[in-house]
Amino acid sequence: MGKKIINNKQEKSNQKLSNKKTSKKEEEQSKPSNFVKEKKDSKDNVRKEKKLKNLTKNAENLQTVPKEKSLNEQEDKKILNDAEEEATLEIIKQRYTKYLEETKEKLLPQLDKNLIRKAITNLKNLVLNRYKDNLNLLQSENEEFLYLNFVFGKLPFKFSLRPVNVALKNSIYDSEKFNSRVCIFVKDPRSAFKELPFYSQFPFKLKVIDVKILKEKYSRFQERRNLLKDYDIFLCDQKIYMMLKKLLGKPFYVHKKYPVALKLNYSEPEEIKNLIVSHVEKSTKFYMTHGPNYTVKFARVIQENKEILENLMEALVNTLPHVLKWGVELEE
């Protein structure tokens, strides 16, 4: 009898629980849908508030901890902006002439030309031996250049990315020997440049691109990259030099092919022709960097030893002042 009473009590309690659950469900169903939505919205608001609190805490923590500047950010401060570059051009030119005289007087007498000749011979043999049994038609000794490397103990305080022209005695971009390709950027319209009487008299292939064509045909990164590969030397009119920084982008700086600015006077076409030819066939380009290593291309491996030596001496004398003018000291 006792067991039956206990079982009856359990059944009654289970029935009560089930009745409560069904009543709750019925109440929820009987409640209007707006009430249920309001309940859900309140839960969502609580979650959003928690997220906002966490975000604000993280933001406060980030503000309190000082950010360490990357090396690139620190180095970029050394590069002159457009206004600073324009303001310091004349002062920098004066410094260059000063250091050019000092280099000729102090450095040249100390150089051992016999030792340099031996180094040139050994370096040429080392490079040319690679091409003795070379069957790859895409690789040629004609495209092998020699570079002069400068290493300094101090870095420049400020400097400009503007490429400069370095005069050479023997051409490294001779159109007959090396089939050099040249591109020049001019102001709109390019027909004004093409109509000059000397245009068809250049000893090398010259591509002329004005600002309008550059914006329309070379707006994409891949198109500018192909342009970079298609030509060996890039020149530009001085009037549009600052404009080209945004239009060409970083790849031209990275590959050291940013155009050299020329002062083109359209009233004197013969002067323009001589200026462009001298920049292509009688010089090389130097690009200032953060340092402490600086390089300049001065000769091709296939040139005669005498020509390489002459170019090396010219490159040394004419490039070193471009580094020293930015406050880098030359230790004896």
Residue pairs with C-beta under 8 A, 6 or more apart in sequence:
28 36
75 290
78 155
78 156
78 157
78 158
78 159
78 290
79 158
79 159
79 160
79 161
80 88
80 158
80 159
80 160
82 242
82 245
84 158
85 160
85 162
88 160
92 160
92 325
92 326
95 321
95 324
95 325
96 321
96 322
96 325
97 321
98 321
99 320
99 321
99 324
99 325
100 317
100 318
100 321
102 321
103 316
103 317
103 320
103 321
103 324
104 317
107 316
107 317
107 320
107 330
108 313
108 317
111 313
111 316
113 309
116 309
116 312
117 305
117 309
120 305
120 308
120 309
120 312
121 305
123 146
123 301
124 301
124 305
124 308
127 141
127 144
127 301
128 141
128 301
128 302
131 139
131 140
131 141
141 301
141 302
142 177
142 178
142 300
142 302
144 300
144 301
144 302
145 172
145 297
145 299
145 300
145 301
146 297
146 298
146 299
146 300
146 301
146 308
146 312
147 295
147 296
147 297
147 298
148 295
148 296
148 298
148 312
148 315
148 316
148 319
149 293
149 294
149 295
150 293
150 294
150 295
150 319
150 320
150 323
151 292
151 293
151 294
152 291
152 292
152 294
152 323
152 328
152 329
152 330
153 292
153 331
154 292
154 328
154 329
155 290
155 291
155 292
155 328
156 288
156 290
156 291
156 323
156 326
156 327
156 328
157 326
157 327
158 326
158 327
159 288
159 290
159 326
160 288
161 253
161 258
161 287
161 288
162 241
162 261
162 288
163 256
163 258
163 259
163 260
163 285
163 286
163 287
164 260
164 285
164 286
164 288
164 322
165 260
165 279
165 283
165 284
165 285
165 286
166 283
166 284
166 285
166 286
166 296
166 314
166 315
166 318
166 319
166 322
167 282
167 283
167 314
167 318
168 282
168 283
168 284
168 298
168 311
168 314
168 315
169 307
169 310
169 311
169 314
170 299
170 303
170 307
170 310
170 311
171 177
171 281
171 282
172 178
172 284
172 297
172 298
172 299
172 300
172 303
172 311
173 180
173 182
173 204
173 232
173 233
173 280
173 281
174 180
174 281
175 203
175 204
175 205
175 281
176 203
178 300
180 204
180 205
180 232
180 233
180 280
181 204
181 205
181 207
181 230
181 231
181 232
181 233
182 202
182 204
182 205
182 206
182 207
182 231
182 232
182 233
182 234
182 235
182 276
182 280
183 206
183 207
183 208
183 209
183 227
183 230
183 231
183 233
183 234
183 235
183 259
184 193
184 206
184 207
184 208
184 209
184 234
184 235
184 236
184 237
184 259
184 276
185 209
185 210
185 211
185 214
185 234
185 235
185 236
185 237
185 240
185 244
185 259
186 192
186 193
186 208
186 209
186 210
186 236
186 237
186 240
186 264
187 210
187 211
187 237
187 239
187 240
188 210
188 211
188 212
189 210
189 212
190 208
190 209
190 210
190 213
192 266
193 199
193 208
193 210
193 264
193 266
194 208
196 266
196 269
196 272
197 269
198 269
198 270
198 272
198 273
199 206
201 273
202 273
202 276
202 277
203 277
203 281
204 280
204 281
206 276
207 231
209 218
211 240
211 243
211 247
214 244
214 247
214 248
215 247
217 223
218 224
218 227
218 247
221 249
221 251
224 248
224 249
224 251
224 252
225 251
228 251
228 252
228 255
228 257
231 257
233 257
233 279
233 280
233 285
234 252
234 257
234 258
234 259
234 260
235 259
235 260
235 262
235 276
235 279
235 280
236 244
236 259
236 260
236 261
236 262
237 261
237 262
237 264
238 261
238 262
238 263
238 264
239 264
241 259
241 261
244 258
244 259
248 258
248 259
252 258
252 259
253 287
256 285
256 287
258 287
260 279
260 285
262 272
262 275
262 276
262 279
263 275
264 272
264 275
265 271
265 272
266 272
284 296
284 297
284 298
284 315
285 296
285 297
286 294
286 296
286 319
286 322
288 294
288 322
288 323
288 326
291 328
294 319
294 323
296 315
296 319
298 308
298 311
298 312
298 314
298 315
299 307
299 308
299 311
299 312
303 311
320 330
324 330
